[in-house]
Amino acid sequence: ALQILQYIDNNKGRQLQNQDYAAAFGMTYRRLNAIFQAVYGVTIKQMQVILRVEQAKRMLSSGRSIAETSEACGFNDYFYFLKVFKKKTGMTPSEYQSS
């Protein structure tokens, strides 16, 4: 599970697909997800979002633009980034930058 977490963290800026995990670890995504969820209590996809939002928070705090942050954190859709960020933090990226 730790190796999966490291893989997620090392690839935050990429849109990882189920087959990427299967190829990297030689197991089905379903099996990997079961192992990961048993250890961390969240799915692989949920952890991807958590790590991306944490990275976004750091980038926004350092003065990066919202658009640049969105792209660097692997969110291809700017408006989806806004929605996810607000859901996870309770504030919009611009509100977060101001606080």
HELIX and SHEET records of a PDB file:
HELIX    1   1 LEU A    2  ASN A   10  1                                   9    
HELIX    2   2 ASN A   18  PHE A   25  1                                   8    
HELIX    3   3 TYR A   29  TYR A   40  1                                  12    
HELIX    4   4 ILE A   44  SER A   61  1                                  18    
HELIX    5   5 ILE A   66  ALA A   72  1                                   7    
HELIX    6   6 TYR A   78  THR A   89  1                                  12    
HELIX    7   7 PRO A   93  SER A   98  1                                   6    
END                                                                             
